[in-house]
């Protein structure tokens, strides 16, 4: 009975999803065209606000450039990109604000899709091995005393392919070392203060070195990868940053998770709680707190909140370790940001990484998107011997924004939608959607492997995402109508479908319907190097 109703839900959801995408995309096509024209106009205005070089007139190309490419920032995106372009023979100048080992509470889980990109870039051996990274084979999902295991669909891949979790700082330092080992990559410490512009084209950057001295660097192409707190992105994109929640981070020591080598997601109240190993002796805990304000750590409010609200929802196997970590007091917080990519195509400059595009970190997709973007950019730049024709290069690289969309928008949309579904709500329809999601994933087969392949970056297909999302919604409606479709239950089911649409369609709209589902219809998709 469950299987047949599930199959019926799947068929109905497929039809509903296809119709929804078709009509929604048709309605948005004109709006998308207008938005692109507006971005183009805003781009010209924003370039005027960039810092312009004074006292020097630099023109020409190779004679004036210090490098082929300047990269601002040496985090995951910047360091990986520096190594990739350096390996292709480019002369790369990397400027990083702080070259000491970072200490962050996110960027610690690399999905299998991201690991495949790491392999494609030739970085997996030196960057993941030797830092006590842990293999991750899937997720364990907990809700109201029930739990289910969701395995990554890795059967078709080499035995080495899986997720990896680690200390973010160790991973980044290995990436920096790998990049700096190339003779044509120069890695320096400095704070970039502005972009240098001449006649509408970015020519380089102005920065302060570690001694506080003003320096300038020039290159035909400047790639800004200075992270989520970027002070340069406003010149190159239309940043619409949303902060839906904050993470409270703890480290549990000598703790055995209920399901070894799995990420753990507790569908708690008010929002999800995450656990995953970051070394052989440490487990990261991230408690999501909705909104931009968290309980105070200094006056003890946070400790009380974690012990009275969060601890009772923790699986009993790790309860004692969680309380011990709270008592130890090394509690950290950080805001969770999301920002759709909305670039101003600017000659001589490009945005990448969190400076360019962010999504809720619930699904751990940030590094996968960044590494996938690097592969796309590398493949676009490889045929080009000369980067000095900035206007032509800018027009050619507009294809980057389209080619990255299927992967990036799938992971971005899933992160935003899943976070909203996983959060507790007093609304009965939202409660039913949350319960339906848990039970749908618990069915196994395609009902779990499909969504997990999307989350892991192994099968990032936007249409598959929409179909699974509405399959969950229709499955939830089907449960409400059995054994008898009472009017109240029909009303809740209708609100469930409307609520699901209200969750996913605004995210898709922000990502761009045409580029997400029909990238081949975008002219930039076919641009070739000249």
C-alpha positions as CSV (number, residue, x, y, z in Angstrom):
1,X,0.0,0.0,0.0
2,X,2.8,2.4,0.9
3,X,4.7,1.5,-2.2
4,X,1.8,1.9,-4.6
5,X,0.7,5.3,-3.0
6,X,4.4,6.4,-3.2
7,X,4.5,5.4,-6.9
8,X,1.3,7.3,-7.5
9,X,2.7,10.3,-5.7
10,X,5.9,10.1,-7.8
11,X,3.8,10.1,-11.1
12,X,1.6,13.0,-10.0
13,X,4.6,14.9,-8.7
14,X,6.4,14.4,-12.0
15,X,3.5,15.9,-14.0
16,X,3.0,18.7,-11.5
17,X,6.7,19.5,-11.5
18,X,7.0,19.6,-15.3
19,X,3.9,21.7,-15.7
20,X,5.1,24.1,-12.9
21,X,8.5,24.6,-14.4
22,X,7.0,25.1,-17.9
23,X,4.5,27.7,-17.0
24,X,6.7,29.4,-14.4
25,X,9.6,29.7,-16.8
26,X,7.4,31.1,-19.5
27,X,6.0,33.7,-17.2
28,X,9.5,34.7,-16.0
29,X,11.2,34.9,-19.4
30,X,10.4,38.5,-20.1
31,X,11.2,39.5,-16.5
32,X,14.6,37.7,-16.7
33,X,15.4,39.6,-19.9
34,X,14.6,42.9,-18.3
35,X,16.7,42.0,-15.3
36,X,19.7,41.3,-17.4
37,X,19.3,44.6,-19.2
38,X,19.1,46.4,-15.8
39,X,22.2,44.6,-14.6
40,X,24.0,45.7,-17.7
41,X,23.1,49.3,-17.0
42,X,24.0,49.1,-13.3
43,X,27.3,47.6,-14.3
44,X,28.3,50.8,-16.2
45,X,27.3,52.9,-13.1
46,X,29.2,50.7,-10.7
47,X,32.5,50.8,-12.7
48,X,32.5,54.6,-12.3
49,X,32.7,54.1,-8.5
50,X,35.8,51.9,-8.6
51,X,39.1,53.3,-7.5
52,X,40.9,54.8,-10.5
53,X,44.7,54.8,-10.9
54,X,46.2,58.2,-10.2
55,X,49.6,59.6,-11.2
56,X,50.3,56.8,-13.7
57,X,49.0,55.9,-17.1
58,X,49.3,52.2,-17.8
59,X,48.2,50.8,-21.1
60,X,49.3,48.0,-23.3
61,X,49.5,44.5,-21.9
62,X,52.3,42.2,-20.9
63,X,54.8,45.0,-20.6
64,X,52.9,46.6,-17.7
65,X,51.4,43.5,-16.0
66,X,53.0,41.9,-12.9
67,X,51.2,38.6,-13.6
68,X,48.6,37.0,-16.0
69,X,46.1,36.7,-13.1
70,X,45.7,38.4,-9.7
71,X,43.7,36.4,-7.2
72,X,42.4,38.2,-4.1
73,X,42.0,35.7,-1.3
74,X,43.6,32.3,-0.6
75,X,40.7,30.4,1.0
76,X,39.4,27.2,-0.6
77,X,38.4,28.9,-3.9
78,X,41.4,31.2,-4.2
79,X,44.1,28.6,-3.3
80,X,42.6,25.9,-5.5
81,X,42.2,28.4,-8.4
82,X,45.8,29.6,-8.0
83,X,47.2,26.1,-8.2
84,X,44.9,25.3,-11.2
85,X,45.9,28.3,-13.2
86,X,49.5,28.0,-12.2
87,X,49.6,24.4,-13.4
88,X,48.3,25.6,-16.7
89,X,51.3,27.9,-17.1
90,X,49.7,31.2,-16.0
91,X,51.7,33.6,-13.9
92,X,49.6,34.1,-10.8
93,X,49.8,36.7,-8.0
94,X,47.8,35.7,-4.9
95,X,47.1,38.3,-2.2
96,X,45.7,36.9,1.1
97,X,44.8,39.0,4.1
98,X,46.1,36.5,6.7
99,X,48.3,33.5,5.8
100,X,48.1,31.9,9.3
101,X,45.9,28.8,9.6
102,X,42.2,29.7,9.6
103,X,40.0,28.6,12.5
104,X,36.5,28.3,11.3
105,X,33.4,26.3,12.3
106,X,32.1,25.8,8.7
107,X,33.7,24.6,5.5
108,X,34.6,21.3,7.1
109,X,32.5,18.8,5.0
110,X,33.4,18.2,1.4
111,X,30.6,16.3,-0.4
112,X,31.5,13.5,-2.8
113,X,30.8,15.7,-5.8
114,X,33.3,18.2,-4.5
115,X,35.8,15.4,-3.9
116,X,35.4,14.4,-7.6
117,X,36.2,18.0,-8.6
118,X,39.2,17.9,-6.3
119,X,40.4,14.8,-8.1
120,X,39.8,16.6,-11.5
121,X,42.0,19.5,-10.3
122,X,44.7,17.1,-9.1
123,X,44.5,18.3,-5.5
124,X,43.1,15.3,-3.6
125,X,46.3,13.5,-2.6
126,X,48.2,16.4,-1.1
127,X,45.3,18.4,0.4
128,X,43.1,15.7,2.0
129,X,45.6,13.1,3.1
130,X,47.7,13.7,6.2
131,X,45.3,16.0,7.9
132,X,43.3,13.3,9.8
133,X,40.4,13.8,7.4
134,X,37.4,11.4,7.9
135,X,35.6,9.6,5.2
136,X,31.8,10.3,5.1
137,X,29.4,7.8,3.4
138,X,26.1,9.4,3.9
139,X,23.7,10.9,6.5
140,X,21.8,9.8,9.5
141,X,18.5,11.6,10.0
142,X,16.8,11.9,13.4
143,X,13.3,13.0,14.2
144,X,11.1,12.5,17.2
145,X,12.9,9.4,18.4
146,X,13.0,7.8,14.9
147,X,16.0,7.7,12.6
148,X,17.0,6.6,9.1
149,X,20.3,6.3,7.2
150,X,20.8,7.8,3.8
151,X,23.8,6.4,1.9
152,X,25.6,8.3,-0.8
153,X,25.0,6.5,-4.2
154,X,28.7,5.6,-4.7
155,X,28.4,2.2,-6.4
156,X,29.5,3.5,-9.8
157,X,32.6,5.3,-8.5
158,X,36.1,4.3,-7.5
159,X,36.3,3.0,-3.9
160,X,38.3,6.2,-2.9
161,X,35.3,8.4,-3.7
162,X,33.3,9.6,-0.7
163,X,32.7,12.7,1.3
164,X,35.5,14.0,3.4
165,X,35.3,16.0,6.7
166,X,38.2,17.7,8.3
167,X,39.5,20.9,10.1
168,X,38.9,23.7,7.6
169,X,42.2,25.4,8.5
170,X,44.3,22.3,7.9
171,X,42.7,21.8,4.5
172,X,43.2,25.4,3.4
173,X,46.9,25.4,4.5
174,X,47.5,22.3,2.4
175,X,45.9,24.0,-0.6
176,X,48.0,27.1,-0.1
177,X,51.2,25.1,0.2
178,X,50.3,23.2,-3.0
179,X,49.7,26.5,-4.9
180,X,52.9,28.2,-3.5
181,X,55.0,25.2,-4.6
182,X,54.6,26.2,-8.2
183,X,57.3,28.6,-9.4
184,X,54.9,30.8,-11.3
185,X,52.6,31.3,-8.3
186,X,53.4,34.2,-5.9
187,X,51.5,34.1,-2.6
188,X,51.8,37.2,-0.4
189,X,50.1,38.5,2.7
190,X,48.3,41.8,2.2
191,X,44.9,43.5,2.5
192,X,43.4,44.6,-0.9
193,X,41.8,48.0,-0.4
194,X,40.5,48.7,-3.9
195,X,40.4,47.7,-7.5
196,X,42.4,49.8,-10.1
197,X,40.3,50.9,-13.1
198,X,41.2,52.7,-16.3
199,X,38.5,53.5,-18.9
200,X,36.0,51.0,-17.5
201,X,38.5,48.1,-17.3
202,X,40.0,46.7,-14.1
203,X,43.8,46.8,-14.4
204,X,44.8,45.4,-11.0
205,X,44.5,46.1,-7.3
206,X,45.9,48.3,-4.6
207,X,46.8,46.7,-1.3
208,X,48.7,47.1,1.9
209,X,51.4,44.5,2.5
210,X,52.0,43.0,6.0
211,X,54.2,45.9,6.9
212,X,51.4,48.4,6.1
213,X,53.0,49.7,3.0
214,X,50.8,50.7,0.0
215,X,51.4,48.4,-3.0
216,X,49.9,48.1,-6.5
217,X,49.7,45.0,-8.6
218,X,48.6,44.8,-12.3
219,X,47.3,41.9,-14.4
220,X,44.9,41.5,-17.4
221,X,42.5,39.5,-15.2
222,X,41.7,40.0,-11.5
223,X,39.7,37.3,-9.8
224,X,38.1,38.3,-6.4
225,X,37.8,35.4,-4.0
226,X,37.9,37.2,-0.7
227,X,35.1,35.3,1.0
228,X,31.7,36.0,2.6
229,X,32.9,39.3,4.1
230,X,34.2,40.6,0.8
231,X,34.7,44.4,0.6
232,X,35.1,44.3,-3.1
233,X,32.0,42.5,-4.3
234,X,29.8,45.6,-4.4
235,X,31.8,46.9,-7.4
236,X,31.3,43.7,-9.3
237,X,27.8,42.4,-8.5
238,X,24.5,43.2,-7.0
239,X,24.8,41.6,-3.5
240,X,21.5,40.7,-1.9
241,X,22.7,39.0,1.3
242,X,20.2,37.2,3.5
243,X,21.0,35.9,7.0
244,X,18.3,33.4,7.8
245,X,20.0,32.0,10.9
246,X,23.3,31.6,12.9
247,X,25.3,28.5,13.7
248,X,26.5,27.8,17.2
249,X,29.6,25.6,17.0
250,X,31.0,23.1,19.5
251,X,33.6,20.3,19.3
252,X,32.8,17.0,21.0
253,X,35.9,15.0,22.0
254,X,36.3,11.2,22.0
255,X,32.7,10.8,21.0
256,X,31.3,7.9,19.0
257,X,28.4,9.0,16.7
258,X,25.4,6.6,16.4
259,X,26.3,6.0,12.8
260,X,30.0,5.9,12.1
261,X,31.4,7.9,9.1
262,X,28.0,9.7,8.6
263,X,26.9,13.2,9.0
264,X,24.0,13.4,11.5
265,X,21.0,15.8,11.1
266,X,18.6,16.1,14.0
267,X,15.3,17.7,12.9
268,X,15.1,19.7,16.2
269,X,12.9,22.5,17.4
270,X,13.2,25.2,16.3
271,X,15.7,24.2,13.6
272,X,18.3,21.5,12.6
273,X,21.3,20.3,14.7
274,X,24.3,18.9,12.9
275,X,27.0,16.5,13.9
276,X,29.9,15.2,11.8
277,X,33.5,14.0,12.5
278,X,36.3,16.4,11.8
279,X,39.2,14.2,13.0
280,X,39.6,10.8,14.5
281,X,38.9,12.1,18.0
282,X,36.7,15.2,17.4
283,X,33.1,15.7,16.3
284,X,31.8,19.1,15.1
285,X,28.4,20.1,16.4
286,X,26.5,23.0,14.7
287,X,23.3,24.2,16.4
288,X,21.2,26.3,14.1
289,X,19.5,29.3,15.7
290,X,16.9,31.0,13.5
291,X,17.3,34.8,13.0
292,X,20.3,37.1,13.4
293,X,20.4,37.2,17.2
294,X,21.8,34.4,19.3
295,X,21.8,34.0,23.1
296,X,24.7,35.8,24.8
297,X,27.7,33.6,25.5
298,X,29.3,36.1,28.0
299,X,26.4,36.2,30.5
300,X,25.6,32.4,30.4
301,X,22.4,32.6,28.3
302,X,24.0,30.4,25.6
303,X,24.9,27.7,28.0
304,X,21.4,27.7,29.5
305,X,19.9,27.5,26.0
306,X,22.1,24.6,24.9
307,X,21.4,22.6,28.0
308,X,17.7,23.2,28.4
309,X,16.5,23.6,24.8
310,X,19.0,21.7,22.6
311,X,20.4,18.9,24.9
312,X,17.1,17.1,25.4
313,X,16.8,16.6,21.6
314,X,20.3,15.1,21.2
315,X,20.5,11.3,20.7
316,X,21.3,9.6,24.0
317,X,24.6,8.1,22.7
318,X,26.2,11.5,22.4
319,X,24.2,13.4,25.1
320,X,27.0,13.3,27.7
321,X,29.7,14.4,25.2
322,X,27.5,17.3,24.1
323,X,26.9,18.5,27.7
324,X,30.7,18.1,28.4
325,X,31.5,20.3,25.4
326,X,29.0,22.9,26.6
327,X,30.6,22.9,30.0
328,X,34.1,23.2,28.5
329,X,32.9,26.6,27.2
330,X,34.6,26.8,23.8
331,X,31.4,28.0,22.1
332,X,31.6,29.9,18.8
333,X,29.0,31.5,16.6
334,X,28.7,32.7,13.0
335,X,25.9,34.0,10.8
336,X,24.7,31.8,8.0
337,X,24.5,33.8,4.8
338,X,22.9,33.2,1.4
339,X,23.4,35.3,-1.7
340,X,22.4,34.5,-5.2
341,X,24.9,35.2,-8.0
342,X,24.1,38.6,-9.6
343,X,27.3,39.7,-11.4
344,X,28.0,42.9,-13.3
345,X,30.1,41.7,-16.2
346,X,33.2,43.9,-15.8
347,X,36.2,43.9,-18.2
348,X,39.3,42.7,-16.4
349,X,37.6,41.2,-13.3
350,X,35.6,38.2,-12.1
351,X,34.1,37.1,-8.8
352,X,34.3,33.6,-7.4
353,X,33.7,31.7,-4.2
354,X,31.6,33.1,-1.3
355,X,32.3,36.6,-2.5
356,X,30.2,35.7,-5.5
357,X,27.6,33.2,-4.4
358,X,26.5,31.8,-1.0
359,X,23.9,29.3,0.2
360,X,22.8,28.1,3.6
361,X,25.5,25.8,4.9
362,X,23.1,23.1,6.1
363,X,23.9,20.8,3.2
364,X,27.6,21.5,3.1
365,X,27.6,22.5,-0.6
366,X,29.8,25.6,-0.6
367,X,33.1,24.0,-1.4
368,X,31.5,21.7,-4.1
369,X,30.1,24.8,-5.9
370,X,33.5,26.6,-5.6
371,X,35.5,23.7,-7.0
372,X,33.0,23.1,-9.7
373,X,33.2,26.8,-10.7
374,X,37.0,26.5,-10.9
375,X,36.8,23.5,-13.3
376,X,34.4,25.5,-15.5
377,X,36.7,28.6,-15.5
378,X,39.8,26.5,-16.1
379,X,38.2,24.9,-19.2
380,X,37.2,28.3,-20.5
381,X,40.6,29.9,-20.0
382,X,42.7,27.0,-21.3
383,X,42.4,27.8,-25.0
384,X,43.4,31.5,-24.4
385,X,47.0,32.4,-24.8
386,X,46.5,36.2,-24.4
387,X,44.2,37.7,-21.7
388,X,45.0,41.3,-22.6
389,X,41.9,42.1,-24.7
390,X,39.7,42.8,-21.7
391,X,36.4,43.6,-23.4
392,X,36.6,40.5,-25.6
393,X,37.6,38.4,-22.6
394,X,34.7,39.8,-20.5
395,X,32.2,39.0,-23.2
396,X,33.6,35.5,-23.6
397,X,33.6,34.8,-19.8
398,X,29.9,35.7,-19.6
399,X,29.5,32.0,-20.6
400,X,31.0,31.2,-17.2
401,X,27.9,32.5,-15.5
402,X,25.7,30.3,-17.6
403,X,27.8,27.1,-17.7
404,X,28.1,27.1,-13.9
405,X,24.4,27.4,-13.3
406,X,23.1,23.8,-13.5
407,X,25.5,22.6,-10.7
408,X,25.5,25.8,-8.6
409,X,21.8,26.5,-8.8
410,X,20.8,22.9,-7.9
411,X,23.0,22.9,-4.8
412,X,21.9,26.5,-3.9
413,X,18.2,25.8,-4.3
414,X,18.4,22.5,-2.4
415,X,20.2,24.2,0.5
416,X,17.6,26.9,0.8
417,X,14.6,24.7,0.4
418,X,15.8,21.9,2.7
419,X,16.5,24.4,5.5
420,X,13.0,25.8,5.3
421,X,11.5,22.3,5.3
422,X,13.6,21.1,8.1
423,X,12.8,24.0,10.5
424,X,9.9,23.5,12.9
425,X,6.8,25.5,12.4
426,X,3.5,26.0,14.3
427,X,1.7,25.8,10.9
428,X,0.0,22.4,10.4
429,X,0.8,22.3,6.6
430,X,4.5,23.0,7.3
431,X,4.5,20.3,9.9
432,X,3.0,17.8,7.4
433,X,5.7,18.8,4.9
434,X,8.5,18.2,7.4
435,X,7.0,14.8,8.4
436,X,6.5,13.9,4.7
437,X,10.1,14.7,3.9
438,X,11.5,12.5,6.7
439,X,9.2,9.6,5.7
440,X,9.8,10.0,2.0
441,X,13.6,9.8,2.5
442,X,13.0,6.8,4.8
443,X,11.3,4.8,1.9
444,X,14.7,4.0,0.4
445,X,15.4,3.2,-3.2
446,X,15.1,6.2,-5.6
447,X,13.2,8.1,-2.9
448,X,16.4,8.4,-0.9
449,X,19.2,7.9,-3.5
450,X,17.7,10.6,-5.7
451,X,17.7,13.5,-3.2
452,X,21.0,12.4,-1.7
453,X,22.6,12.3,-5.1
454,X,21.5,15.9,-5.5
455,X,22.7,17.0,-2.1
456,X,26.1,15.3,-2.6
457,X,26.8,17.0,-5.9
458,X,26.9,13.6,-7.7
459,X,23.9,14.3,-9.8
460,X,23.2,18.1,-9.8
461,X,20.2,18.3,-12.1
462,X,17.7,21.1,-11.5
463,X,14.7,19.3,-12.9
464,X,15.4,16.3,-10.8
465,X,15.5,18.6,-7.8
466,X,12.1,20.1,-8.6
467,X,10.5,16.7,-9.2
468,X,11.7,15.3,-5.9
469,X,10.7,18.3,-4.0
470,X,7.1,18.2,-5.3
471,X,7.1,14.4,-5.0
472,X,7.6,15.0,-1.2
473,X,4.7,17.5,-1.2
474,X,2.4,15.2,-3.1
475,X,3.4,12.3,-0.9
476,X,2.5,14.4,2.1
477,X,-0.9,15.2,0.5
478,X,-1.5,11.5,-0.2
479,X,-0.9,10.7,3.4
480,X,-3.5,13.3,4.5
481,X,-6.1,11.9,2.2
482,X,-5.8,8.3,3.5
483,X,-8.0,6.6,4.7
484,X,-10.6,9.3,3.8
485,X,-10.3,12.8,2.3
486,X,-12.0,14.8,5.0
487,X,-12.5,18.5,4.1
488,X,-10.1,19.7,6.8
489,X,-7.4,17.4,5.5
490,X,-8.0,18.5,1.9
491,X,-7.5,22.1,3.0
492,X,-4.2,21.2,4.8
493,X,-3.1,19.4,1.7
494,X,-3.8,22.4,-0.5
495,X,-1.9,24.6,1.8
496,X,1.0,22.1,1.8
497,X,1.3,22.3,-2.0
498,X,1.0,26.1,-1.9
499,X,3.6,26.2,0.9
500,X,6.0,24.0,-1.0
501,X,5.6,26.3,-4.1
502,X,6.2,29.3,-1.8
503,X,9.5,27.8,-0.6
504,X,11.1,26.6,-3.8
505,X,9.9,29.1,-6.5
506,X,11.3,32.3,-5.0
507,X,14.7,30.5,-4.7
508,X,14.5,29.4,-8.3
509,X,13.5,32.9,-9.4
510,X,16.6,34.3,-7.6
511,X,18.8,31.8,-9.3
512,X,17.4,32.5,-12.7
513,X,14.9,30.2,-14.4
514,X,16.3,30.3,-17.9
515,X,19.9,29.8,-16.9
516,X,19.0,27.1,-14.4
517,X,16.7,24.9,-16.6
518,X,17.4,26.1,-20.1
519,X,21.0,27.2,-20.3
520,X,21.3,26.2,-23.9
521,X,18.9,29.0,-24.8
522,X,21.2,31.6,-23.4
523,X,23.5,33.1,-26.2
524,X,26.5,33.2,-23.9
525,X,26.4,29.4,-23.6
526,X,27.8,29.1,-27.1
527,X,30.6,31.8,-26.9
528,X,33.9,30.6,-28.2
529,X,37.4,32.1,-27.7
530,X,38.6,34.5,-30.3
